[in-house]
């Protein structure tokens, strides 16, 4: 009788856990080859965990470690280590790549080219840094702030 009760209890717990995972749109791992047409889960799925971009993945939201050749999508939170980092909504966290292009960003960007079309809150370090608006510091050969009083500065630029 005790074994049957334990079995039923474990079965109910397992079903509840599986139901929670299935009900959630988030997945813990994503591996992509050609974006939405060749990746484990569709671009409409949120990734909470690890995303491997071999060479490219795209998701509506990504939270965690984004690693590979090129990663894109909507809102990206966490650590991004790709040759090319793209986000068409927001990037939050630590972003390292040869090229980083975001609609908006909060945190740290390190790359040869860093472009934030809208607002950047944080630090950019690169050869070429370009933002729409800045609340932070840019360090690079060419630093451009579209909304700044001084639009372009070499070496160091800032706005607070």
BAMI-333254 format. One record per atom (N, C-alpha, C): z, y, x; residue in three letters. Coordinates in steps of 0.2 Angstrom, whole numbers, padded with zeros to 4 digits, always signed. Atoms other than C-alpha are relative to their C-alpha. Example, Ala and Ser with C-alpha at 12.3 -4.5 7.8 and 13.67 -1.06 7.14 Angstrom:
2
+0000-0006+0004Ala/+0039-0022+0062Ala/+0000+0006+0004Ala/-0001-0006-0004Ser/+0036-0005+0068Ser/+0003+0005-0004Ser/
This chain:
160
+0000-0006+0004Unk/+0000+0000+0000Unk/+0000+0006+0004Unk/+0000-0006-0004Unk/+0004+0012+0014Unk/-0006+0001+0004Unk/+0006+0000-0003Unk/-0012+0008+0023Unk/-0005+0003-0005Unk/+0005-0003+0005Unk/-0022+0012+0007Unk/+0001+0007-0001Unk/-0001-0007+0001Unk/-0013+0028+0004Unk/-0002+0004+0006Unk/+0002-0003-0006Unk/-0016+0033+0023Unk/-0008+0001+0000Unk/+0007+0000+0000Unk/-0034+0028+0021Unk/-0003+0005-0005Unk/+0002-0005+0005Unk/-0036+0039+0005Unk/+0001+0007+0002Unk/-0002-0006-0003Unk/-0027+0053+0013Unk/-0005+0003+0005Unk/+0004-0002-0006Unk/-0038+0053+0029Unk/-0007+0001-0003Unk/+0007-0001+0003Unk/-0054+0051+0018Unk/+0000+0007-0004Unk/+0000-0006+0004Unk/-0049+0066+0007Unk/+0000+0006+0005Unk/+0000-0006-0005Unk/-0046+0077+0023Unk/-0007+0000+0003Unk/+0006+0000-0003Unk/-0062+0071+0031Unk/-0005+0003-0005Unk/+0005-0002+0005Unk/-0072+0075+0015Unk/+0001+0008-0001Unk/-0002-0008+0000Unk/-0063+0093+0014Unk/-0003+0003+0006Unk/+0003-0003-0006Unk/-0068+0096+0032Unk/-0008+0000+0000Unk/+0007+0000+0000Unk/-0086+0091+0030Unk/-0002+0005-0005Unk/+0002-0005+0005Unk/-0087+0101+0014Unk/+0000+0007+0002Unk/-0001-0007-0003Unk/-0081+0116+0023Unk/-0005+0002+0005Unk/+0006-0001-0005Unk/-0094+0114+0037Unk/-0006+0001-0004Unk/+0006+0000+0003Unk/-0108+0111+0025Unk/+0000+0006-0004Unk/+0000-0006+0004Unk/-0103+0126+0014Unk/-0001+0006+0004Unk/+0001-0005-0005Unk/-0103+0137+0029Unk/-0007+0000+0002Unk/+0006-0001-0003Unk/-0119+0144+0035Unk/+0000+0000+0007Unk/+0000+0000-0008Unk/-0113+0144+0053Unk/-0001-0007+0003Unk/+0000+0006-0003Unk/-0117+0131+0065Unk/+0003+0001+0007Unk/-0003-0001-0007Unk/-0108+0128+0082Unk/-0004+0000+0006Unk/+0005+0000-0006Unk/-0123+0125+0093Unk/-0007+0001-0002Unk/+0007-0001+0001Unk/-0141+0131+0093Unk/-0004-0001+0006Unk/+0005+0001-0006Unk/-0155+0126+0105Unk/-0007+0002-0003Unk/+0007-0003+0002Unk/-0172+0135+0103Unk/-0005-0001+0005Unk/+0006+0001-0005Unk/-0189+0132+0111Unk/-0005+0006-0002Unk/+0005-0005+0002Unk/-0200+0144+0101Unk/+0003+0004-0007Unk/-0003-0004+0006Unk/-0188+0154+0089Unk/+0000-0004-0006Unk/-0001+0004+0006Unk/-0188+0149+0071Unk/-0004-0006-0001Unk/+0005+0006+0001Unk/-0203+0137+0072Unk/+0002-0006+0004Unk/-0003+0006-0004Unk/-0194+0126+0085Unk/+0007+0001+0003Unk/-0006+0000-0002Unk/-0176+0127+0085Unk/+0004-0005-0004Unk/-0004+0004+0004Unk/-0162+0116+0079Unk/+0001+0002-0007Unk/-0002-0003+0007Unk/-0157+0127+0064Unk/-0004+0006-0001Unk/+0004-0006+0001Unk/-0167+0141+0056Unk/+0003+0007+0002Unk/-0002-0006-0002Unk/-0166+0159+0060Unk/+0005+0003-0005Unk/-0005-0002+0005Unk/-0156+0162+0044Unk/+0007-0002+0001Unk/-0007+0003-0001Unk/-0141+0152+0051Unk/+0003+0004+0005Unk/-0004-0003-0004Unk/-0127+0160+0059Unk/+0003-0005+0005Unk/-0003+0004-0005Unk/-0121+0153+0076Unk/+0006+0002+0002Unk/-0007-0002-0003Unk/-0103+0153+0081Unk/+0002-0006+0005Unk/-0001+0004-0006Unk/-0101+0145+0098Unk/-0005+0001+0005Unk/+0005+0000-0006Unk/-0116+0141+0110Unk/-0007+0000-0003Unk/+0007+0000+0001Unk/-0134+0146+0109Unk/-0004-0001+0006Unk/+0004+0001-0006Unk/-0146+0139+0122Unk/-0007+0002-0002Unk/+0007-0003+0001Unk/-0163+0149+0123Unk/-0004-0003+0005Unk/+0004+0003-0005Unk/-0175+0137+0131Unk/-0008+0000-0002Unk/-0001-0006-0003Unk/-0185+0148+0131Unk/+0003+0005-0005Unk/-0002-0005+0004Unk/-0181+0157+0115Unk/+0003-0002-0007Unk/-0004+0001+0006Unk/-0169+0157+0100Unk/+0001+0006-0004Unk/-0001-0006+0005Unk/-0167+0169+0085Unk/+0004-0002-0006Unk/-0004+0002+0005Unk/-0153+0169+0073Unk/+0002+0007-0003Unk/-0002-0006+0003Unk/-0147+0182+0060Unk/+0007+0003+0003Unk/-0006-0002-0003Unk/-0130+0182+0068Unk/+0002-0005+0005Unk/-0002+0004-0005Unk/-0123+0175+0084Unk/+0006+0002+0003Unk/-0007-0002-0003Unk/-0105+0175+0090Unk/+0002-0006+0005Unk/-0002+0005-0006Unk/-0100+0166+0107Unk/-0004+0002+0006Unk/+0003+0000-0006Unk/-0110+0162+0122Unk/-0008-0001-0001Unk/+0007+0000+0001Unk/-0129+0166+0122Unk/-0003+0000+0006Unk/+0002+0002-0007Unk/-0138+0158+0137Unk/-0007-0002+0000Unk/+0007+0002+0000Unk/-0156+0156+0142Unk/-0004+0005+0003Unk/+0005-0004-0003Unk/-0172+0164+0145Unk/+0000+0007-0005Unk/+0000-0005+0005Unk/-0173+0175+0129Unk/+0003-0001-0007Unk/-0003+0001+0006Unk/-0162+0177+0114Unk/+0000+0006-0004Unk/+0001-0006+0004Unk/-0164+0188+0099Unk/+0003-0001-0007Unk/-0003+0001+0007Unk/-0158+0191+0081Unk/+0003+0006-0002Unk/-0003-0005+0003Unk/-0148+0202+0071Unk/+0006+0003+0003Unk/-0006-0002-0004Unk/-0130+0205+0076Unk/+0002-0005+0004Unk/-0002+0005-0005Unk/-0125+0197+0092Unk/+0007+0002+0003Unk/-0007-0001-0003Unk/-0106+0196+0098Unk/+0001-0005+0005Unk/-0002+0005-0006Unk/-0100+0189+0114Unk/-0003+0002+0006Unk/+0003-0001-0007Unk/-0107+0186+0131Unk/-0007-0003-0001Unk/+0007+0002+0000Unk/-0126+0186+0133Unk/-0002+0000+0007Unk/+0003+0000-0007Unk/-0134+0180+0149Unk/-0007-0003-0001Unk/+0007+0002+0001Unk/-0152+0179+0146Unk/-0005+0005+0005Unk/+0004-0004-0004Unk/-0167+0186+0156Unk/-0002+0006-0005Unk/+0002-0006+0005Unk/-0172+0196+0140Unk/+0005-0001-0006Unk/-0005+0000+0005Unk/-0158+0200+0127Unk/-0003+0005-0006Unk/+0002-0004+0005Unk/-0164+0207+0110Unk/+0004+0000-0006Unk/-0004+0000+0007Unk/-0155+0212+0094Unk/-0003+0006-0004Unk/+0002-0005+0005Unk/-0162+0221+0079Unk/+0005+0003-0005Unk/-0005-0003+0003Unk/-0146+0226+0072Unk/+0006+0003+0004Unk/-0006-0003-0004Unk/-0131+0227+0084Unk/+0002-0006+0005Unk/-0003+0004-0006Unk/-0125+0219+0101Unk/+0007+0003+0002Unk/-0007-0002-0002Unk/-0107+0219+0104Unk/+0003-0005+0005Unk/-0003+0004-0005Unk/-0099+0213+0120Unk/-0003+0001+0007Unk/+0002+0000-0007Unk/-0105+0209+0137Unk/-0007-0003+0001Unk/+0007+0001+0000Unk/-0124+0209+0140Unk/-0003+0000+0007Unk/+0003+0000-0006Unk/-0133+0204+0156Unk/-0007-0003+0000Unk/+0007+0003+0000Unk/-0152+0202+0158Unk/-0004+0005+0004Unk/+0005-0005-0003Unk/-0167+0209+0166Unk/-0002+0006-0004Unk/+0001-0005+0005Unk/-0171+0218+0150Unk/+0004-0001-0006Unk/-0004+0000+0006Unk/-0159+0222+0136Unk/-0003+0005-0005Unk/+0002-0005+0005Unk/-0166+0230+0120Unk/+0004-0001-0006Unk/-0004+0001+0006Unk/-0155+0233+0105Unk/-0001+0006-0004Unk/+0000-0005+0004Unk/-0155+0243+0090Unk/+0006+0005+0001Unk/-0007-0003-0002Unk/-0136+0248+0093Unk/+0004-0005+0004Unk/-0004+0004-0004Unk/-0124+0242+0105Unk/+0007+0003+0002Unk/-0007-0002-0002Unk/-0105+0242+0109Unk/+0002-0005+0006Unk/-0002+0004-0006Unk/-0099+0236+0126Unk/-0003+0001+0006Unk/+0003-0001-0007Unk/-0107+0233+0143Unk/-0007-0003+0000Unk/+0007+0003-0001Unk/-0125+0231+0147Unk/-0002+0001+0008Unk/+0002+0000-0007Unk/-0131+0226+0165Unk/-0007-0003+0000Unk/+0007+0002-0001Unk/-0150+0225+0168Unk/-0004+0005+0004Unk/+0005-0005-0003Unk/-0165+0232+0176Unk/-0002+0005-0005Unk/+0002-0005+0006Unk/-0170+0240+0159Unk/+0005-0001-0005Unk/-0005+0000+0006Unk/-0157+0244+0146Unk/-0003+0005-0005Unk/+0002-0005+0005Unk/-0163+0252+0130Unk/+0004-0002-0007Unk/-0003+0001+0007Unk/-0153+0255+0114Unk/-0003+0006-0004Unk/+0004-0004+0004Unk/-0163+0263+0101Unk/+0004+0005-0004Unk/-0005-0004+0004Unk/-0148+0270+0091Unk/+0006+0002+0005Unk/-0006-0001-0003Unk/-0130+0272+0096Unk/+0002-0005+0005Unk/-0004+0004-0005Unk/-0122+0265+0112Unk/+0007+0002+0002Unk/-0007-0002-0001Unk/-0104+0265+0114Unk/+0003-0005+0006Unk/-0002+0004-0006Unk/-0099+0259+0132Unk/-0003+0002+0006Unk/+0002-0001-0007Unk/-0106+0257+0149Unk/-0007-0004+0001Unk/+0006+0003-0002Unk/-0124+0254+0154Unk/-0001+0001+0008Unk/+0002-0001-0007Unk/-0129+0250+0172Unk/-0007-0004+0001Unk/+0006+0002-0001Unk/-0147+0248+0177Unk/-0005+0004+0003Unk/+0004-0005-0003Unk/-0162+0255+0185Unk/-0003+0005-0005Unk/+0002-0005+0005Unk/-0168+0263+0169Unk/+0004-0002-0007Unk/-0004+0001+0006Unk/-0156+0266+0154Unk/-0002+0006-0005Unk/+0002-0004+0005Unk/-0161+0274+0138Unk/+0003-0001-0007Unk/-0004+0001+0007Unk/-0151+0277+0122Unk/-0002+0006-0005Unk/+0001-0006+0005Unk/-0153+0287+0106Unk/+0006+0004+0000Unk/-0006-0004+0000Unk/-0135+0292+0106Unk/+0005-0004+0005Unk/-0004+0004-0005Unk/-0121+0288+0119Unk/+0007+0003-0001Unk/-0007-0002-0001Unk/-0102+0288+0119Unk/+0002-0005+0005Unk/-0002+0004-0005Unk/-0099+0282+0136Unk/-0004+0002+0007Unk/+0002-0002-0007Unk/-0107+0281+0154Unk/-0007-0004+0001Unk/+0006+0003-0003Unk/-0124+0277+0161Unk/-0001+0000+0007Unk/+0001+0000-0007Unk/-0127+0272+0179Unk/-0006-0003+0002Unk/+0007+0003-0001Unk/-0145+0270+0185Unk/-0004+0006+0004Unk/+0005-0004-0003Unk/-0160+0278+0193Unk/-0002+0005-0005Unk/+0002-0005+0005Unk/-0166+0286+0177Unk/+0005-0002-0006Unk/-0004+0000+0006Unk/-0154+0289+0162Unk/-0002+0005-0005Unk/+0003-0005+0005Unk/-0160+0296+0146Unk/+0005-0001-0006Unk/-0004+0000+0006Unk/-0149+0301+0131Unk/-0004+0005-0005Unk/+0004-0004+0005Unk/-0161+0307+0116Unk/+0004+0005-0003Unk/-0004-0005+0004Unk/-0147+0316+0107Unk/+0004+0004+0005Unk/-0004-0004-0005Unk/-0139+0324+0123Unk/-0002+0007+0001Unk/+0002-0007-0002Unk/-0139+0342+0128Unk/-0004-0001+0006Unk/+0004+0001-0006Unk/-0146+0336+0145Unk/-0003-0007-0002Unk/+0003+0007+0002Unk/-0159+0322+0140Unk/-0001-0005+0006Unk/+0001+0004-0005Unk/-0162+0315+0157Unk/+0004+0002+0006Unk/-0004-0001-0007Unk/-0150+0313+0173Unk/-0001-0006+0004Unk/+0000+0005-0004Unk/-0152+0303+0188Unk/+0007-0002+0002Unk/-0006+0003-0003Unk/-0138+0291+0195Unk/+0005-0001-0005Unk/-0006+0001+0005Unk/-0124+0295+0182Unk/-0001+0005-0006Unk/+0001-0005+0006Unk/-0125+0302+0164Unk/+0006-0003-0004Unk/-0006+0002+0005Unk/-0111+0302+0151Unk/+0000+0005-0006Unk/-0001-0004+0006Unk/-0107+0308+0134Unk/+0006-0002-0004Unk/-0006+0002+0004Unk/-0091+0308+0124Unk/+0001+0004-0006Unk/
